[in-house]
Amino acid sequence: MKRYVPALVTLHWLMAILILMALFFGKVVIAPLSDGFEDKLTNLAGHMIVGLLIGALLIARLIVRIRAQNPPHVETGNALLNFLGKASHWAFYVLIAVMVISGIAMSMGAGLMPMALGGAEAVLPEGFETLVPRRIHVAASTALVLLVLMHLGATLYHQFFLRDSLIKRMWFGS
């Protein structure tokens, strides 16, 4: 079985770790904090930096994926599962892009960039919930969590039910 090039493998796992971190901090750490909580801005700054890094890695991954020779899609023997396998990977790209773009739009609309990344003195605006980019960001993050769970389930299905060693394609080695 043919493997993905090492650059794609590295980008896949690095992005996976960063995305899980960003989702965890966004949903579990930052979301419950009140806008008046003094450490919320520090948490937001870290979340924003990770989000921007994910955006840069997404662009790099798309470039490498387009330029590299990739192994063929693995057939499961089920047309619906084959379609979902292909579509879900492109859905990752779209959802991650939506997350990054809506995060940037939200931070710009709320004036967070100069506060969080530039050290400008300011108070967090109240009512982030009213910002349209925030609603998009939250909806996309929920969809991304569901897609990650589906991806994990598909990986386990391939590994333990089909026993096709598909996971080896996205790891290092010859």
Secondary structure, DSSP 8 states (H G I E B T S, - for coil): -----HHHHHHHHHHHHHHHHHHHIIIIIITTS-TT-TTHHHHHHHHHHHHHHHHHHHHHHHHHHHHS--------S-HHHHHHHHHHHHHHHHHHHHHHHHHHHHHHHTTHIIIIIT-------S-GGG-HHHHHHHHHHHHHHHHHHHHHHHHHIIIIII---GGGGGSS--
